Amino acid sequence: MIYALIIKEFLALIRDKKSRFVLIVPPIVQLFVFGYAATFDLNRIPIAIYNEDQSIESRNLLEHFNASPTFSIPLTITHHNQIAKALDEKKVLAVLHIGQHFSRDLFQANQPARIQILIDGRNSNTALIALNYMQSIIARFNLDWAQQNNLPPPPAQLSVRAWFNPNLESRWFIVPGIVGLLTLVITIIVTALSVAREREQGTFDQLLVTPLTPFQILVGKSVPGLIIGTLEASFIIFMAVFWFEIPLIGSLFALYLGIVLFVFSVIGVGLMISSFAITQQQGLLGAFLFIVPAVILSGFATPIANMPEFVQNLTLINPMRYFMIIVRGVFLENLPVKVLFDQYWPLALIGLTTLSLASWLFRHRMN
């Protein structure tokens, strides 16, 4: 009987045009939107140059900026009063100001050659990233200058080696997170609409008169969501590896164990929502009321460690928080199952708790 109910759920999803659309089109669109548009990297940052020195040395510095694909120089400033207008009107993100004594100070011992960077700080994250890029170029100029003029290098030199993401590409961080994001969205929508669909179509009473117990009905409603969620995650993993070329260096077993436990926990939440909902519209609204805070509090875009302490404690009941660690750890760090155990058991606990509550709510709504 449970098998028949599972088949019935799949047929209901396949025959419904709206359900087919939700399962196929949005994940593909969101995958490409997030994969290409969601990035922390900056390219072709517009900056203005205000060079009062006009010496060979200042032009050598500017060549470092011209040679970098990170920056573009659409504007050259000739007067100090033009700086404020360029930044206020967002013509450029930053202004590089080289003073008129720059080259003279370079050749004077114990006399720093000052360079001023004026940057638009309205978007603080973008401003800090651009500032770091500019500072790295100036540091490169300093080393080149010291070598060309047989001067001692700076007393402390920073040698950077990035582990797990050698080129510091934000796509390597974002795309694995999309596995969790889209799996969450699809799984919770499918399960949140399952019981509500029965009520809306008038088949819920027919389901109750069958020999199936409430627990068996919940199992029949859960298995399709588990299969669909796992297949959805598998498709996104395939695209991440073979289309976006994100390295998957860890164990597939460790990854899929996390996927199954994550989908299991999300199904419990979805069935709880479905038990409350009378119509599919209510189920859909309830699903999105859960999805938005779950994504924000998962570490998908912003580190949980940067959140206030009470918010960090709130994330402990969010299943996506644990799955983000699993999927990124397996993709980029090759974390084994024993290291990820502290992420597995909370997912299993959340799944058991939410499914138990969903079962209780289901029986309560039947009475």
VENPE-V858202 format. One line per field, one symbol per residue. phi: phi as a letter, one per 30 degrees, with the letter a starting at -180 (. if undefined). A space follows every 50 residues. Layout:
phi = ???
//
This chain:
phi = .deddddddddddddddddddddcdedddddddddccdacdcbhddbccb cddhcdddddddddddddddcbbdbcccbeddddddddchdbdabcccdd cdddddccdibdcdbcccbdcdcdddddddddddddddddddddddddch cddedbccccbddibechdddddddeddedddddddddddddcddddddd dicddddddddddeddddddddeedddddddddddddedddccdhddccc dddddddddddddeddeddddddddddccdddddddddddddddddccid cbdddddedddeddddccddeddddddddddcchddddddedcddddddd ddddddddddddddddd
//
